[in-house]
Amino acid sequence: MILQEFDQKLQNHDWYYNYSDDGRVWRAGEQVENEIRSISKLSPQHLALFKAWNQYYFSGPSFEKPQFTEAQRDAVRVALGVL
């Protein structure tokens, strides 16, 4: 999968599916998450893109981690040529 397609998949993913009370939502999210993690192993660039999106969604005070901003995420995307 090319990086642009992977970026689109990451952008469309329901990153908070784990918090759903609906089992269908959880199972669908888990399936996509497993696929995304598999794709992230294709290259260092795929992994960097996955990490940027993951850090963006799972950082900040709620996660007791420094906030990884949209600008930081997009800087990685620009560096990888997907934005």
Biopython code that builds the backbone (N, CA, C, O; Angstrom):
import numpy as np
from Bio.PDB.StructureBuilder import StructureBuilder

atoms = [
    (1, "MET", "N", (0.846, -1.174, 0.000)),
    (1, "MET", "CA", (0.000, 0.000, 0.000)),
    (1, "MET", "C", (0.890, 1.235, 0.000)),
    (1, "MET", "O", (1.823, 1.341, 0.796)),
    (2, "ILE", "N", (0.593, 2.162, -0.896)),
    (2, "ILE", "CA", (1.402, 3.378, -0.951)),
    (2, "ILE", "C", (1.055, 4.274, 0.240)),
    (2, "ILE", "O", (-0.013, 4.156, 0.840)),
    (3, "LEU", "N", (1.985, 5.170, 0.564)),
    (3, "LEU", "CA", (1.831, 6.007, 1.760)),
    (3, "LEU", "C", (0.575, 6.867, 1.712)),
    (3, "LEU", "O", (-0.083, 7.045, 2.738)),
    (4, "GLN", "N", (0.226, 7.406, 0.542)),
    (4, "GLN", "CA", (-0.959, 8.259, 0.445)),
    (4, "GLN", "C", (-2.218, 7.471, 0.805)),
    (4, "GLN", "O", (-3.096, 7.989, 1.496)),
    (5, "GLU", "N", (-2.311, 6.236, 0.347)),
    (5, "GLU", "CA", (-3.471, 5.399, 0.683)),
    (5, "GLU", "C", (-3.484, 5.070, 2.183)),
    (5, "GLU", "O", (-4.534, 5.074, 2.825)),
    (6, "PHE", "N", (-2.322, 4.794, 2.707)),
    (6, "PHE", "CA", (-2.218, 4.486, 4.134)),
    (6, "PHE", "C", (-2.614, 5.698, 4.970)),
    (6, "PHE", "O", (-3.316, 5.565, 5.973)),
    (7, "ASP", "N", (-2.163, 6.878, 4.555)),
    (7, "ASP", "CA", (-2.517, 8.103, 5.261)),
    (7, "ASP", "C", (-4.032, 8.286, 5.269)),
    (7, "ASP", "O", (-4.609, 8.665, 6.288)),
    (8, "GLN", "N", (-4.669, 8.018, 4.145)),
    (8, "GLN", "CA", (-6.128, 8.142, 4.059)),
    (8, "GLN", "C", (-6.806, 7.145, 4.999)),
    (8, "GLN", "O", (-7.784, 7.477, 5.669)),
    (9, "LYS", "N", (-6.282, 5.930, 5.041)),
    (9, "LYS", "CA", (-6.824, 4.900, 5.937)),
    (9, "LYS", "C", (-6.689, 5.337, 7.397)),
    (9, "LYS", "O", (-7.611, 5.156, 8.194)),
    (10, "LEU", "N", (-5.545, 5.906, 7.737)),
    (10, "LEU", "CA", (-5.317, 6.392, 9.100)),
    (10, "LEU", "C", (-6.253, 7.555, 9.423)),
    (10, "LEU", "O", (-6.776, 7.654, 10.533)),
    (11, "GLN", "N", (-6.452, 8.416, 8.458)),
    (11, "GLN", "CA", (-7.322, 9.579, 8.650)),
    (11, "GLN", "C", (-8.773, 9.139, 8.873)),
    (11, "GLN", "O", (-9.491, 9.763, 9.654)),
    (12, "ASN", "N", (-9.202, 8.091, 8.209)),
    (12, "ASN", "CA", (-10.594, 7.640, 8.302)),
    (12, "ASN", "C", (-10.850, 6.670, 9.454)),
    (12, "ASN", "O", (-12.002, 6.356, 9.756)),
    (13, "HIS", "N", (-9.797, 6.202, 10.089)),
    (13, "HIS", "CA", (-9.935, 5.219, 11.167)),
    (13, "HIS", "C", (-10.612, 5.825, 12.392)),
    (13, "HIS", "O", (-10.374, 6.984, 12.731)),
    (14, "ASP", "N", (-11.452, 5.042, 13.048)),
    (14, "ASP", "CA", (-12.072, 5.443, 14.315)),
    (14, "ASP", "C", (-11.086, 5.105, 15.435)),
    (14, "ASP", "O", (-11.098, 3.998, 15.972)),
    (15, "TRP", "N", (-10.246, 6.061, 15.774)),
    (15, "TRP", "CA", (-9.173, 5.836, 16.740)),
    (15, "TRP", "C", (-9.694, 5.533, 18.140)),
    (15, "TRP", "O", (-8.969, 4.962, 18.954)),
    (16, "TYR", "N", (-10.929, 5.902, 18.430)),
    (16, "TYR", "CA", (-11.475, 5.705, 19.766)),
    (16, "TYR", "C", (-12.507, 4.575, 19.813)),
    (16, "TYR", "O", (-13.364, 4.548, 20.697)),
    (17, "TYR", "N", (-12.424, 3.654, 18.868)),
    (17, "TYR", "CA", (-13.377, 2.539, 18.815)),
    (17, "TYR", "C", (-13.392, 1.737, 20.127)),
    (17, "TYR", "O", (-14.422, 1.175, 20.498)),
    (18, "ASN", "N", (-12.261, 1.685, 20.818)),
    (18, "ASN", "CA", (-12.166, 0.920, 22.078)),
    (18, "ASN", "C", (-13.119, 1.421, 23.150)),
    (18, "ASN", "O", (-13.456, 0.693, 24.083)),
    (19, "TYR", "N", (-13.551, 2.669, 23.013)),
    (19, "TYR", "CA", (-14.423, 3.260, 24.022)),
    (19, "TYR", "C", (-15.898, 3.040, 23.722)),
    (19, "TYR", "O", (-16.755, 3.489, 24.482)),
    (20, "SER", "N", (-16.203, 2.361, 22.635)),
    (20, "SER", "CA", (-17.595, 2.135, 22.240)),
    (20, "SER", "C", (-18.236, 1.031, 23.082)),
    (20, "SER", "O", (-17.597, 0.042, 23.443)),
    (21, "ASP", "N", (-19.513, 1.233, 23.380)),
    (21, "ASP", "CA", (-20.294, 0.204, 24.065)),
    (21, "ASP", "C", (-20.909, -0.778, 23.068)),
    (21, "ASP", "O", (-21.440, -1.816, 23.460)),
    (22, "ASP", "N", (-20.835, -0.454, 21.806)),
    (22, "ASP", "CA", (-21.415, -1.289, 20.746)),
    (22, "ASP", "C", (-20.380, -2.298, 20.275)),
    (22, "ASP", "O", (-19.340, -1.921, 19.735)),
    (23, "GLY", "N", (-20.663, -3.577, 20.476)),
    (23, "GLY", "CA", (-19.724, -4.629, 20.106)),
    (23, "GLY", "C", (-19.385, -4.639, 18.623)),
    (23, "GLY", "O", (-18.265, -4.981, 18.243)),
    (24, "ARG", "N", (-20.346, -4.267, 17.783)),
    (24, "ARG", "CA", (-20.086, -4.224, 16.334)),
    (24, "ARG", "C", (-19.051, -3.157, 15.998)),
    (24, "ARG", "O", (-18.163, -3.372, 15.172)),
    (25, "VAL", "N", (-19.177, -2.018, 16.642)),
    (25, "VAL", "CA", (-18.221, -0.933, 16.429)),
    (25, "VAL", "C", (-16.845, -1.368, 16.909)),
    (25, "VAL", "O", (-15.837, -1.131, 16.243)),
    (26, "TRP", "N", (-16.816, -2.003, 18.066)),
    (26, "TRP", "CA", (-15.539, -2.458, 18.623)),
    (26, "TRP", "C", (-14.875, -3.476, 17.700)),
    (26, "TRP", "O", (-13.685, -3.355, 17.410)),
    (27, "ARG", "N", (-15.621, -4.474, 17.236)),
    (27, "ARG", "CA", (-15.053, -5.511, 16.357)),
    (27, "ARG", "C", (-14.565, -4.920, 15.041)),
    (27, "ARG", "O", (-13.492, -5.282, 14.558)),
    (28, "ALA", "N", (-15.341, -4.019, 14.460)),
    (28, "ALA", "CA", (-14.933, -3.385, 13.203)),
    (28, "ALA", "C", (-13.670, -2.558, 13.419)),
    (28, "ALA", "O", (-12.753, -2.597, 12.599)),
    (29, "GLY", "N", (-13.620, -1.814, 14.515)),
    (29, "GLY", "CA", (-12.450, -1.009, 14.830)),
    (29, "GLY", "C", (-11.221, -1.856, 15.077)),
    (29, "GLY", "O", (-10.119, -1.508, 14.652)),
    (30, "GLU", "N", (-11.412, -2.961, 15.761)),
    (30, "GLU", "CA", (-10.304, -3.875, 16.054)),
    (30, "GLU", "C", (-9.746, -4.471, 14.766)),
    (30, "GLU", "O", (-8.533, -4.620, 14.618)),
    (31, "GLN", "N", (-10.632, -4.808, 13.843)),
    (31, "GLN", "CA", (-10.200, -5.367, 12.560)),
    (31, "GLN", "C", (-9.360, -4.358, 11.780)),
    (31, "GLN", "O", (-8.307, -4.700, 11.241)),
    (32, "VAL", "N", (-9.830, -3.122, 11.726)),
    (32, "VAL", "CA", (-9.080, -2.080, 11.015)),
    (32, "VAL", "C", (-7.758, -1.796, 11.728)),
    (32, "VAL", "O", (-6.728, -1.620, 11.077)),
    (33, "GLU", "N", (-7.784, -1.751, 13.043)),
    (33, "GLU", "CA", (-6.559, -1.514, 13.826)),
    (33, "GLU", "C", (-5.506, -2.585, 13.530)),
    (33, "GLU", "O", (-4.329, -2.269, 13.352)),
    (34, "ASN", "N", (-5.928, -3.840, 13.478)),
    (34, "ASN", "CA", (-4.990, -4.921, 13.163)),
    (34, "ASN", "C", (-4.416, -4.764, 11.761)),
    (34, "ASN", "O", (-3.226, -4.995, 11.543)),
    (35, "GLU", "N", (-5.253, -4.376, 10.821)),
    (35, "GLU", "CA", (-4.788, -4.146, 9.451)),
    (35, "GLU", "C", (-3.792, -2.990, 9.396)),
    (35, "GLU", "O", (-2.763, -3.074, 8.727)),
    (36, "ILE", "N", (-4.112, -1.917, 10.104)),
    (36, "ILE", "CA", (-3.235, -0.746, 10.141)),
    (36, "ILE", "C", (-1.875, -1.109, 10.750)),
    (36, "ILE", "O", (-0.831, -0.710, 10.233)),
    (37, "ARG", "N", (-1.896, -1.851, 11.826)),
    (37, "ARG", "CA", (-0.627, -2.242, 12.458)),
    (37, "ARG", "C", (0.200, -3.134, 11.526)),
    (37, "ARG", "O", (1.428, -3.042, 11.508)),
    (38, "SER", "N", (-0.455, -3.975, 10.773)),
    (38, "SER", "CA", (0.241, -4.822, 9.809)),
    (38, "SER", "C", (0.866, -3.978, 8.690)),
    (38, "SER", "O", (2.019, -4.189, 8.312)),
    (39, "ILE", "N", (0.101, -3.032, 8.173)),
    (39, "ILE", "CA", (0.598, -2.153, 7.105)),
    (39, "ILE", "C", (1.753, -1.302, 7.605)),
    (39, "ILE", "O", (2.686, -1.016, 6.854)),
    (40, "SER", "N", (1.699, -0.896, 8.869)),
    (40, "SER", "CA", (2.756, -0.027, 9.415)),
    (40, "SER", "C", (4.119, -0.709, 9.414)),
    (40, "SER", "O", (5.143, -0.043, 9.569)),
    (41, "LYS", "N", (4.144, -2.031, 9.241)),
    (41, "LYS", "CA", (5.405, -2.774, 9.229)),
    (41, "LYS", "C", (6.018, -2.861, 7.829)),
    (41, "LYS", "O", (7.085, -3.451, 7.659)),
    (42, "LEU", "N", (5.353, -2.278, 6.828)),
    (42, "LEU", "CA", (5.855, -2.372, 5.453)),
    (42, "LEU", "C", (7.160, -1.615, 5.241)),
    (42, "LEU", "O", (8.017, -2.046, 4.469)),
    (43, "SER", "N", (7.308, -0.480, 5.933)),
    (43, "SER", "CA", (8.516, 0.330, 5.754)),
    (43, "SER", "C", (8.665, 1.286, 6.933)),
    (43, "SER", "O", (7.712, 1.496, 7.685)),
    (44, "PRO", "N", (9.842, 1.861, 7.099)),
    (44, "PRO", "CA", (10.012, 2.870, 8.151)),
    (44, "PRO", "C", (9.086, 4.073, 7.947)),
    (44, "PRO", "O", (8.652, 4.692, 8.918)),
    (45, "GLN", "N", (8.787, 4.401, 6.700)),
    (45, "GLN", "CA", (7.902, 5.530, 6.410)),
    (45, "GLN", "C", (6.466, 5.215, 6.847)),
    (45, "GLN", "O", (5.781, 6.067, 7.412)),
    (46, "HIS", "N", (6.022, 3.991, 6.582)),
    (46, "HIS", "CA", (4.689, 3.589, 7.026)),
    (46, "HIS", "C", (4.596, 3.642, 8.556)),
    (46, "HIS", "O", (3.600, 4.104, 9.112)),
    (47, "LEU", "N", (5.630, 3.170, 9.213)),
    (47, "LEU", "CA", (5.649, 3.183, 10.669)),
    (47, "LEU", "C", (5.645, 4.610, 11.214)),
    (47, "LEU", "O", (4.941, 4.902, 12.181)),
    (48, "ALA", "N", (6.422, 5.493, 10.606)),
    (48, "ALA", "CA", (6.463, 6.892, 11.046)),
    (48, "ALA", "C", (5.100, 7.554, 10.885)),
    (48, "ALA", "O", (4.679, 8.332, 11.741)),
    (49, "LEU", "N", (4.417, 7.249, 9.797)),
    (49, "LEU", "CA", (3.093, 7.812, 9.558)),
    (49, "LEU", "C", (2.102, 7.293, 10.602)),
    (49, "LEU", "O", (1.321, 8.067, 11.156)),
    (50, "PHE", "N", (2.134, 6.002, 10.864)),
    (50, "PHE", "CA", (1.263, 5.422, 11.894)),
    (50, "PHE", "C", (1.535, 6.072, 13.248)),
    (50, "PHE", "O", (0.602, 6.454, 13.954)),
    (51, "LYS", "N", (2.801, 6.194, 13.605)),
    (51, "LYS", "CA", (3.154, 6.770, 14.909)),
    (51, "LYS", "C", (2.678, 8.214, 15.030)),
    (51, "LYS", "O", (2.222, 8.633, 16.095)),
    (52, "ALA", "N", (2.783, 8.982, 13.933)),
    (52, "ALA", "CA", (2.342, 10.377, 13.971)),
    (52, "ALA", "C", (0.838, 10.469, 14.239)),
    (52, "ALA", "O", (0.403, 11.262, 15.075)),
    (53, "TRP", "N", (0.054, 9.669, 13.539)),
    (53, "TRP", "CA", (-1.398, 9.677, 13.765)),
    (53, "TRP", "C", (-1.725, 9.167, 15.166)),
    (53, "TRP", "O", (-2.578, 9.737, 15.846)),
    (54, "ASN", "N", (-1.063, 8.112, 15.601)),
    (54, "ASN", "CA", (-1.317, 7.536, 16.924)),
    (54, "ASN", "C", (-0.979, 8.540, 18.033)),
    (54, "ASN", "O", (-1.749, 8.711, 18.978)),
    (55, "GLN", "N", (0.159, 9.191, 17.910)),
    (55, "GLN", "CA", (0.549, 10.185, 18.917)),
    (55, "GLN", "C", (-0.438, 11.347, 18.939)),
    (55, "GLN", "O", (-0.761, 11.875, 20.003)),
    (56, "TYR", "N", (-0.912, 11.738, 17.770)),
    (56, "TYR", "CA", (-1.862, 12.845, 17.689)),
    (56, "TYR", "C", (-3.127, 12.519, 18.485)),
    (56, "TYR", "O", (-3.634, 13.365, 19.221)),
    (57, "TYR", "N", (-3.631, 11.309, 18.340)),
    (57, "TYR", "CA", (-4.872, 10.931, 19.011)),
    (57, "TYR", "C", (-4.687, 10.520, 20.468)),
    (57, "TYR", "O", (-5.625, 10.629, 21.259)),
    (58, "PHE", "N", (-3.517, 10.058, 20.832)),
    (58, "PHE", "CA", (-3.329, 9.523, 22.184)),
    (58, "PHE", "C", (-2.223, 10.267, 22.938)),
    (58, "PHE", "O", (-1.313, 9.658, 23.501)),
    (59, "SER", "N", (-2.325, 11.579, 22.932)),
    (59, "SER", "CA", (-1.407, 12.404, 23.712)),
    (59, "SER", "C", (-2.207, 13.522, 24.361)),
    (59, "SER", "O", (-3.391, 13.707, 24.079)),
    (60, "GLY", "N", (-1.551, 14.248, 25.219)),
    (60, "GLY", "CA", (-2.209, 15.348, 25.904)),
    (60, "GLY", "C", (-2.550, 14.989, 27.337)),
    (60, "GLY", "O", (-2.247, 13.889, 27.801)),
    (61, "PRO", "N", (-3.176, 15.912, 28.031)),
    (61, "PRO", "CA", (-3.461, 15.735, 29.458)),
    (61, "PRO", "C", (-4.261, 14.474, 29.778)),
    (61, "PRO", "O", (-4.010, 13.834, 30.800)),
    (62, "SER", "N", (-5.208, 14.109, 28.935)),
    (62, "SER", "CA", (-6.032, 12.927, 29.204)),
    (62, "SER", "C", (-5.209, 11.647, 29.231)),
    (62, "SER", "O", (-5.578, 10.670, 29.883)),
    (63, "PHE", "N", (-4.088, 11.667, 28.515)),
    (63, "PHE", "CA", (-3.237, 10.484, 28.430)),
    (63, "PHE", "C", (-1.930, 10.658, 29.196)),
    (63, "PHE", "O", (-1.040, 9.811, 29.130)),
    (64, "GLU", "N", (-1.831, 11.762, 29.918)),
    (64, "GLU", "CA", (-0.644, 12.087, 30.716)),
    (64, "GLU", "C", (0.632, 12.040, 29.892)),
    (64, "GLU", "O", (1.663, 11.536, 30.336)),
    (65, "LYS", "N", (0.538, 12.582, 28.672)),
    (65, "LYS", "CA", (1.675, 12.686, 27.754)),
    (65, "LYS", "C", (1.671, 14.078, 27.156)),
    (65, "LYS", "O", (0.606, 14.681, 27.015)),
    (66, "PRO", "N", (2.828, 14.602, 26.802)),
    (66, "PRO", "CA", (2.850, 15.905, 26.130)),
    (66, "PRO", "C", (1.990, 15.861, 24.862)),
    (66, "PRO", "O", (1.973, 14.863, 24.141)),
    (67, "GLN", "N", (1.279, 16.958, 24.607)),
    (67, "GLN", "CA", (0.389, 17.019, 23.451)),
    (67, "GLN", "C", (1.182, 16.971, 22.150)),
    (67, "GLN", "O", (2.100, 17.765, 21.946)),
    (68, "PHE", "N", (0.830, 16.048, 21.281)),
    (68, "PHE", "CA", (1.378, 15.968, 19.924)),
    (68, "PHE", "C", (0.344, 16.656, 19.046)),
    (68, "PHE", "O", (-0.740, 16.121, 18.811)),
    (69, "THR", "N", (0.684, 17.835, 18.569)),
    (69, "THR", "CA", (-0.299, 18.694, 17.915)),
    (69, "THR", "C", (-0.586, 18.281, 16.472)),
    (69, "THR", "O", (0.131, 17.484, 15.867)),
    (70, "GLU", "N", (-1.651, 18.851, 15.962)),
    (70, "GLU", "CA", (-2.005, 18.644, 14.555)),
    (70, "GLU", "C", (-0.865, 19.134, 13.661)),
    (70, "GLU", "O", (-0.553, 18.508, 12.648)),
    (71, "ALA", "N", (-0.251, 20.248, 14.035)),
    (71, "ALA", "CA", (0.863, 20.784, 13.250)),
    (71, "ALA", "C", (2.047, 19.811, 13.248)),
    (71, "ALA", "O", (2.696, 19.633, 12.218)),
    (72, "GLN", "N", (2.329, 19.193, 14.373)),
    (72, "GLN", "CA", (3.412, 18.211, 14.440)),
    (72, "GLN", "C", (3.083, 16.988, 13.582)),
    (72, "GLN", "O", (3.936, 16.482, 12.852)),
    (73, "ARG", "N", (1.845, 16.524, 13.679)),
    (73, "ARG", "CA", (1.422, 15.383, 12.859)),
    (73, "ARG", "C", (1.557, 15.719, 11.381)),
    (73, "ARG", "O", (2.075, 14.924, 10.596)),
    (74, "ASP", "N", (1.085, 16.904, 11.011)),
    (74, "ASP", "CA", (1.126, 17.291, 9.605)),
    (74, "ASP", "C", (2.546, 17.542, 9.115)),
    (74, "ASP", "O", (2.821, 17.382, 7.926)),
    (75, "ALA", "N", (3.448, 17.930, 10.003)),
    (75, "ALA", "CA", (4.857, 18.093, 9.615)),
    (75, "ALA", "C", (5.448, 16.740, 9.211)),
    (75, "ALA", "O", (6.233, 16.658, 8.267)),
    (76, "VAL", "N", (5.069, 15.692, 9.925)),
    (76, "VAL", "CA", (5.518, 14.342, 9.556)),
    (76, "VAL", "C", (4.919, 13.969, 8.207)),
    (76, "VAL", "O", (5.610, 13.411, 7.355)),
    (77, "ARG", "N", (3.651, 14.271, 8.010)),
    (77, "ARG", "CA", (2.992, 13.957, 6.748)),
    (77, "ARG", "C", (3.647, 14.689, 5.570)),
    (77, "ARG", "O", (3.821, 14.120, 4.492)),
    (78, "VAL", "N", (4.000, 15.938, 5.790)),
    (78, "VAL", "CA", (4.692, 16.709, 4.742)),
    (78, "VAL", "C", (6.056, 16.106, 4.451)),
    (78, "VAL", "O", (6.429, 15.937, 3.290)),
    (79, "ALA", "N", (6.802, 15.780, 5.503)),
    (79, "ALA", "CA", (8.131, 15.191, 5.335)),
    (79, "ALA", "C", (8.069, 13.877, 4.567)),
    (79, "ALA", "O", (9.006, 13.536, 3.845)),
    (80, "LEU", "N", (6.971, 13.136, 4.719)),
    (80, "LEU", "CA", (6.812, 11.857, 4.023)),
    (80, "LEU", "C", (6.159, 12.019, 2.650)),
    (80, "LEU", "O", (6.019, 11.050, 1.904)),
    (81, "GLY", "N", (5.761, 13.246, 2.325)),
    (81, "GLY", "CA", (5.210, 13.523, 0.999)),
    (81, "GLY", "C", (3.763, 13.124, 0.807)),
    (81, "GLY", "O", (3.324, 12.924, -0.326)),
    (82, "VAL", "N", (3.009, 13.002, 1.899)),
    (82, "VAL", "CA", (1.602, 12.627, 1.758)),
    (82, "VAL", "C", (0.648, 13.802, 1.954)),
    (82, "VAL", "O", (-0.564, 13.659, 1.790)),
    (83, "LEU", "N", (1.195, 14.951, 2.302)),
    (83, "LEU", "CA", (0.353, 16.144, 2.501)),
    (83, "LEU", "C", (0.923, 17.295, 1.721)),
    (83, "LEU", "O", (0.369, 18.393, 1.749)),
]
sb = StructureBuilder()
sb.init_structure("model")
sb.init_model(0)
sb.init_chain("A")
sb.init_seg("    ")
for serial, (resi, resn, name, xyz) in enumerate(atoms, 1):
    if name == "N":
        sb.init_residue(resn, " ", resi, " ")
    sb.init_atom(name, np.array(xyz, "f"), 0.0, 1.0, " ", f" {name:<3s}", serial, name[0])
structure = sb.get_structure()
